């Protein structure tokens, strides 16, 4: 099992935003995420009464595929789409995650990933990844969105979020993530002694963890792609307790190799090197 974690990077446009996330109280974060999810539900169902309150009068959509739509154009588009799909089985499902928040006295920025799954016109399943950025202002005591932007994630963005998903799987001992995302010919070299393992070995290690993780933080992320192969490097700051219940605090520099198969990235190999303490 390779342990890892999160601290965003300017390369992907999240560094300043998540660093500034400390300005949002825990109550702000909870309320803003609930607000965003309610917005998404209202958009999918075509709840125009709710959406009228959500969109500010001076709203502008700056997404690459929105061509600067204003409030009236945006609401009309949502209403038309909801009417066209009413009574039909849903062909797409959007799942937001990896939220980041930035707050000020009367403003907020919400950033998150969207994983969109469904079937295309030929009945074939697809998965698409996008990032959304919403700019909000509090007006008359209520949050309203004044600007919105979004784009499809390039390979580097997909790999960044995949590293975060891997972190979350390690924290939760999520065996299913390993089963889905490790290539069948996967190999790993442990940072704790250099032992070589394969997919079955890492899954077995996950089922019987010898360490209890408290936190994992990723920094220094970098991704390089060539065709259907990618190399990702970074540093993980890992804390927790070992199999003897002794606390540890380690930094590991890793190299992960990904291969694109069946239309998605899979982990092909991983290797970690323990960074000695500076003493």
C-alpha positions as CSV (number, residue, x, y, z in Angstrom):
1,X,0.0,0.0,0.0
2,X,1.3,3.5,-0.9
3,X,0.3,6.2,1.4
4,X,-0.2,9.8,0.2
5,X,-2.2,13.1,0.6
6,X,-3.2,16.7,-0.3
7,X,-2.0,20.2,-0.6
8,X,-3.0,21.8,-3.9
9,X,-0.8,23.5,-6.5
10,X,-0.9,26.7,-8.4
11,X,-0.4,24.6,-11.6
12,X,-4.0,23.4,-11.3
13,X,-5.4,26.7,-10.2
14,X,-6.3,25.6,-6.7
15,X,-3.3,26.5,-4.6
16,X,-4.4,30.0,-3.5
17,X,-8.0,29.0,-3.2
18,X,-7.5,26.1,-0.8
19,X,-4.8,28.0,1.2
20,X,-7.3,30.8,1.6
21,X,-9.9,28.2,2.6
22,X,-8.8,28.7,6.2
23,X,-10.7,32.0,6.0
24,X,-13.9,30.0,5.8
25,X,-15.3,28.8,9.1
26,X,-16.4,25.2,9.5
27,X,-20.0,26.5,9.5
28,X,-19.3,28.4,6.3
29,X,-17.9,25.4,4.6
30,X,-20.9,23.2,5.6
31,X,-23.4,25.8,4.5
32,X,-21.7,26.6,1.2
33,X,-21.4,23.0,0.2
34,X,-25.1,22.4,1.0
35,X,-26.0,25.5,-0.9
36,X,-24.0,24.3,-4.0
37,X,-25.6,20.8,-3.9
38,X,-29.1,22.4,-3.6
39,X,-28.3,24.5,-6.6
40,X,-27.2,21.4,-8.6
41,X,-30.4,19.6,-7.6
42,X,-32.6,22.6,-8.6
43,X,-30.8,22.8,-12.0
44,X,-31.4,19.0,-12.7
45,X,-35.1,19.2,-11.7
46,X,-35.8,22.5,-13.3
47,X,-36.9,24.1,-10.1
48,X,-37.2,27.6,-11.5
49,X,-38.5,29.2,-8.3
50,X,-35.4,28.1,-6.4
51,X,-33.1,29.1,-9.3
52,X,-34.6,32.6,-9.5
53,X,-33.3,33.2,-6.0
54,X,-29.9,31.6,-6.7
55,X,-28.9,33.6,-9.7
56,X,-28.0,37.3,-9.2
57,X,-29.5,39.9,-11.5
58,X,-26.1,40.7,-12.9
59,X,-25.0,37.0,-13.3
60,X,-22.6,36.2,-16.1
61,X,-21.4,32.7,-17.1
62,X,-17.8,32.7,-18.2
63,X,-17.4,29.0,-19.0
64,X,-15.6,28.3,-22.2
65,X,-18.8,26.7,-23.7
66,X,-21.3,29.3,-22.4
67,X,-20.3,32.3,-24.6
68,X,-21.0,34.8,-21.9
69,X,-24.6,33.9,-21.1
70,X,-26.4,36.3,-18.7
71,X,-29.0,35.4,-16.1
72,X,-32.0,35.4,-18.5
73,X,-30.2,33.3,-21.1
74,X,-29.0,30.8,-18.4
75,X,-32.4,30.4,-16.8
76,X,-34.1,30.0,-20.2
77,X,-31.6,27.3,-21.1
78,X,-32.1,25.4,-17.8
79,X,-35.9,25.6,-18.2
80,X,-35.8,24.3,-21.8
81,X,-33.5,21.5,-20.9
82,X,-35.7,20.4,-18.0
83,X,-38.8,20.5,-20.1
84,X,-37.1,18.4,-22.8
85,X,-36.1,15.8,-20.3
86,X,-39.2,15.7,-18.2
87,X,-40.6,12.2,-18.0
88,X,-37.6,10.6,-19.5
89,X,-35.1,8.4,-17.7
90,X,-31.9,10.3,-16.8
91,X,-29.0,9.6,-19.1
92,X,-26.4,11.5,-17.1
93,X,-25.5,11.7,-13.4
94,X,-23.3,14.5,-12.0
95,X,-21.4,13.9,-8.8
96,X,-19.5,16.9,-7.3
97,X,-16.6,16.3,-4.9
98,X,-13.2,17.7,-3.8
99,X,-14.7,21.0,-2.7
100,X,-12.5,24.0,-2.0
101,X,-13.7,27.3,-0.5
102,X,-12.5,30.9,-0.2
103,X,-14.5,33.4,1.9
104,X,-14.6,37.1,2.6
105,X,-17.2,39.2,4.6
106,X,-19.8,39.2,1.8
107,X,-18.3,36.9,-0.9
108,X,-17.2,33.4,-1.5
109,X,-15.6,31.2,-4.2
110,X,-16.5,27.5,-4.5
111,X,-14.4,25.2,-6.5
112,X,-15.1,21.5,-7.0
113,X,-14.7,18.6,-9.4
114,X,-17.7,17.1,-11.3
115,X,-17.7,13.5,-12.3
116,X,-20.3,13.0,-15.0
117,X,-21.4,9.5,-16.0
118,X,-24.0,8.3,-18.4
119,X,-24.7,6.8,-21.8
120,X,-24.1,8.4,-25.2
121,X,-26.4,8.4,-28.2
122,X,-25.1,5.0,-29.1
123,X,-25.9,3.6,-25.7
124,X,-22.2,3.3,-24.7
125,X,-21.3,4.3,-21.1
126,X,-19.0,7.3,-20.6
127,X,-17.3,9.2,-17.8
128,X,-16.3,12.9,-18.1
129,X,-14.5,15.0,-15.5
130,X,-14.9,18.8,-15.2
131,X,-14.0,21.5,-12.7
132,X,-16.4,24.3,-11.7
133,X,-15.6,27.7,-10.2
134,X,-18.5,29.7,-8.7
135,X,-18.3,33.3,-7.5
136,X,-20.9,34.2,-4.9
137,X,-22.0,37.4,-3.1
138,X,-24.3,37.6,0.0
139,X,-27.2,39.9,-0.9
140,X,-30.0,40.7,1.5
141,X,-28.7,38.0,3.7
142,X,-28.7,35.2,1.0
143,X,-26.0,33.8,-1.2
144,X,-26.4,34.4,-4.9
145,X,-24.1,33.3,-7.7
146,X,-22.8,36.3,-9.7
147,X,-20.4,34.4,-12.0
148,X,-19.6,30.9,-13.0
149,X,-16.9,29.2,-14.9
150,X,-16.1,25.6,-15.8
151,X,-14.0,23.5,-18.0
152,X,-13.3,19.9,-18.9
153,X,-10.3,18.5,-17.0
154,X,-7.2,17.8,-19.0
155,X,-5.1,14.8,-18.3
156,X,-3.0,16.6,-15.6
157,X,-6.1,17.6,-13.8
158,X,-7.6,14.1,-13.9
159,X,-4.4,12.7,-12.5
160,X,-4.2,15.3,-9.8
161,X,-7.7,14.4,-8.6
162,X,-6.9,10.7,-9.0
163,X,-4.0,11.2,-6.5
164,X,-6.5,12.8,-4.1
165,X,-8.9,9.9,-4.5
166,X,-6.0,7.5,-3.8
167,X,-5.3,9.5,-0.6
168,X,-8.9,9.2,0.4
169,X,-8.9,5.4,-0.3
170,X,-5.8,5.0,1.9
171,X,-7.4,6.9,4.7
172,X,-10.6,4.8,4.6
173,X,-9.0,1.5,3.7
174,X,-11.1,1.5,0.6
175,X,-10.3,-1.8,-1.1
176,X,-12.8,-1.2,-3.9
177,X,-10.7,1.8,-5.1
178,X,-7.6,-0.3,-5.4
179,X,-9.6,-3.0,-7.3
180,X,-10.9,-0.5,-9.8
181,X,-7.9,1.7,-10.3
182,X,-4.8,-0.5,-10.1
183,X,-3.8,-2.1,-13.5
184,X,-3.8,-5.9,-13.4
185,X,0.0,-5.8,-14.0
186,X,0.6,-3.1,-11.4
187,X,3.8,-3.1,-9.3
188,X,4.9,-1.1,-6.2
189,X,8.1,-0.5,-4.4
190,X,7.6,0.3,-0.7
191,X,9.3,3.4,0.8
192,X,9.5,1.4,4.0
193,X,12.3,-1.0,3.1
194,X,12.0,-1.3,-0.7
195,X,9.8,-4.4,-0.8
196,X,8.3,-5.2,-4.2
197,X,4.6,-5.9,-4.4
198,X,1.8,-6.4,-7.0
199,X,-1.9,-5.6,-7.2
200,X,-2.9,-8.6,-5.1
201,X,-0.3,-7.8,-2.5
202,X,-1.3,-4.2,-2.1
203,X,-5.0,-5.2,-1.8
204,X,-4.1,-7.7,0.9
205,X,-2.1,-5.1,2.7
206,X,-5.1,-2.8,2.5
207,X,-7.4,-5.5,3.9
208,X,-5.1,-5.9,6.9
209,X,-3.5,-2.5,7.5
210,X,-0.5,-2.4,9.9
211,X,-0.7,1.4,10.3
212,X,-3.4,3.8,11.3
213,X,-3.3,7.0,9.3
214,X,-4.2,10.4,10.8
215,X,-3.5,12.6,7.8
216,X,-1.9,12.6,4.4
217,X,-0.9,15.8,2.6
218,X,0.3,16.0,-1.1
219,X,2.6,18.7,-2.3
220,X,5.0,19.3,-5.2
221,X,2.7,17.6,-7.7
222,X,3.9,17.4,-11.2
223,X,2.6,15.4,-14.2
224,X,4.1,14.5,-17.6
225,X,2.3,12.7,-20.3
226,X,3.4,10.9,-23.5
227,X,0.6,9.2,-25.4
228,X,-1.2,6.8,-23.1
229,X,1.5,6.9,-20.4
230,X,1.9,9.5,-17.6
231,X,4.5,10.0,-14.9
232,X,3.4,11.8,-11.7
233,X,5.8,12.9,-9.0
234,X,5.1,14.6,-5.6
235,X,5.7,14.5,-1.9
236,X,3.4,13.1,0.7
237,X,3.4,14.2,4.3
238,X,2.0,11.3,6.3
239,X,1.1,11.1,10.0
240,X,-0.3,8.3,12.1
241,X,0.6,5.3,14.3
242,X,2.5,2.2,13.3
243,X,1.8,-1.5,14.0
244,X,3.3,-1.0,17.5
245,X,1.0,2.0,18.1
246,X,4.0,4.4,17.9
247,X,3.4,7.8,16.3
248,X,5.1,8.6,13.1
249,X,5.5,11.7,11.0
250,X,7.1,11.1,7.6
251,X,7.6,12.8,4.2
252,X,7.8,10.5,1.2
253,X,8.8,11.5,-2.3
254,X,7.0,9.3,-4.9
255,X,6.9,8.5,-8.6
256,X,3.7,7.1,-10.0
257,X,3.3,5.7,-13.5
258,X,-0.2,5.7,-15.0
259,X,-1.4,4.0,-18.2
260,X,-4.5,4.8,-20.1
261,X,-6.5,1.6,-20.8
262,X,-10.2,1.2,-21.7
263,X,-10.5,5.0,-22.0
264,X,-9.3,5.8,-18.4
265,X,-6.2,6.2,-16.4
266,X,-5.0,3.3,-14.3
267,X,-2.1,3.1,-11.8
268,X,0.7,1.0,-13.4
269,X,3.5,1.4,-11.0
270,X,4.5,3.3,-7.8
271,X,7.7,3.9,-5.9
272,X,8.4,5.9,-2.8
273,X,11.5,7.2,-1.1
274,X,11.5,8.3,2.5
275,X,12.9,11.8,3.0
276,X,15.2,11.9,6.0
277,X,14.3,14.3,8.8
278,X,16.3,17.6,8.8
279,X,18.1,17.4,12.1
